[in-house]
Amino acid sequence: MKNLNQLLFTIVMVLFAGELFAQETVNKGDVIIHVRIFSSEIYGKTLIDVYKLSGEAKIIYAKQDSIQFTKARKDTAYLSLSRNLNYSDQKQMAKLTNIFERYSVYDTTTVTISLKKDTAYRKILQSITQTSKDELEASKVGKQIILDGFGFGCTIITDAGTKIIGVHTPTEESHPIIAEFLKETNDRVRSKRLRNR
């Protein structure tokens, strides 16, 4: 039952996160991608924002480092909500997420990429941007139930519109474009972190 509650919580948070960015707009040719990854770990949130403007891409990668629980538990909004918390109530879960977000600490890395030089990253941005929502969400290995793993929520904003994607534990086999996008993004962030050591 605990795994099912964690899975439901993860799915609700992924869908809620996507709605937050749906109102943003961009100029022709530009792209904004907001990724929210939620795992069942206590500090299991990763936020990735990619801004493709002209010939550059700026990646802002933030991994949740900790939550100041002592402060959060003293928050009057938390005290009120925790009395009758229902994990299947989407509005309550959104409020709980907002409370914990106020007390979250992140380790953040920012990377700026020349898309003229980094053709591999330019290609994966084109691929994830031009592929339809249905195709990005459809599993290539059929239906599968994974109780552990992570929830992936992604809002892709172009001048043509906005796509909100939500999948559970994308892999190279199940969701190859999403998996490649995550790998290529993580590789560039990891490389920057290694250079800064």
N, C-alpha and C positions, 0 to 999 in steps of 0.2 A: 504494500500500500504506500510505503514511503517513496519508492521509486516512481509510482504512478503520480503521486502528488508533485514530485520534483519535475516530472515530465510535463504535467499540466501547467505548472508554474513557468517553466521554460517557454512553452508554446505561447502562453498569454503574454509574457514579457517581450518575446520576439515580435508579435503582432502589434503590441502597444508601441514599441519603439519605432516601427515603420511609419505609423500614423503621425508621429511628431514632426517629420520632415516633409510631408506630402505637399505643403504649401509653398516651398521654395521654388524659385524660377531661375533659369540660366539663359545666357545669350546663345545664339546659334553656334554650334560646334563645341560648346563647353559642356562639361559633365560634372555633376556632384554625385558621389556615392557615399552613403552612410551605412556602415556595417555595425551591427550590434550582435555580439556573440555572448551567449549566456550558457554557462555549464552548471552542473550541480555542485561544483566545488564552492566553498564559502566565499572565496574571492575569485569567482569564475567569470568575471565580466571583462570583455575586451571591446573597445570602441575603436573603429577605424573610419576615418574620414578621408576621402580622396577628392581633391579638387583639380580637375583638368581644365586649365585655362590656356588657350592658345597652344603653344608648343611645350608647355610644362605640366607636370603633375606634382601636386603637393600632397604628401601622405602624412596624416596626423594619427599616430598609433598610441593608444592609451590602454594600458593593462591595469586593472584594478589591483592595488597593492594591499589595501586594508579598508575596513569600515570602522569608524569610531563608534562602536556599539554603546559605550557608556553614555556618550552624548545623545545618541539616537534614542536610547531607552528613556531619557529624561524629556524628550520632545513631547509636548502636549498632544500633538497630532498622533504620534505613535501610541501613547498611552490610551487615547480614545479608541483608536482603531484596533488595538490588540485585544481589547475586551471581548469582541465578537468577531474575530477574524475568520473569514470563510475563503479558503484557497481557491474555490471554484468561481468566486465572484470577481469578474474582470475589473470592475471599478475599484474594489477594495485592494486588489493586487497592484493596480496602477498607483494607488495612493501609497501603499507600502513601499513600492519601488522608488517613488519620488522622495519619501522620507529617508530611505537608506542612501539614495543618491546624494542628498545634501551632506551626508557624513562620510562619503567615500573619498579615498585618497588614491590617486593614479600615478603610475610611472609612465611618463609621456616621452615619445620620440617623434621628431618631425624630420621628414626627408623631402627634398625637392629634386625632381628628376627631369632631365631634358629628354623629351620624348623623341626628339630627332636622333639622339645618340642611343637611347635605350629602346630599341625597336621591339624587343620582347614584351616590355611592359605596355607599350603603345598598342600592340596587337591584342593583349588580353583585355585592355580597357575597351577596345573596339568590339571584341567578342562579347563581353558581358553586357555592353551597352546595346548592341544590335540584336542580341538573342531575345526572343519573346519571353514574357513572364512564364507562360505555360511550359515552354521548353526548359527554362532554367529550373523550374520547380519539379518537373517530371523526373522520377528516378529511372535511370537506365537499367537498373537491375530488378525492376518490379517493386511491388509493395514489400516493405520490411518493417518490422517493429524492433526498435532499439530503445531499451529503457535507460541506458546510460548514454553518455555522449554529450552533445551540445546543441543548442538551438542557434540557428543562423538567421538573422533578420537583415534585410538589405533594402535600402531605398535608393533607386537609381533615377536621377533627375537629368533630363535632357530638354532641349528646346521643343522636342516633339511630345513631351509628357513625362509622367512619373510612373515607375513600376515599383511595387512593394512586393518583395520576395520573402518567403518564409519556408525554411526546410529544417529538418532535424538531421544533424550529423552528416553533412555532405562529404563524400569521398571521391577519389578519382574514378571509381567504378560507378557510383550512383549519380553524382552531379559533377561531371568533369570540368565544366567551365568555372563553376564556383570554386571547386577545389584548386584549380590552377590559379585563379585570381588570388585566393588566400595564400597559396604557396609563393607566388611571385611578389606579393606585397610583403609577406613575412621575410623573404630573402633580402629585400632592400632595407627593411628596418633592421634586421640582424646585422647586415653589413655596416650600416651606419653606427650601430652600437659598438661593434668590434673596433671600428676606426677611432671611436671616442674614448676607448679604454686607456 
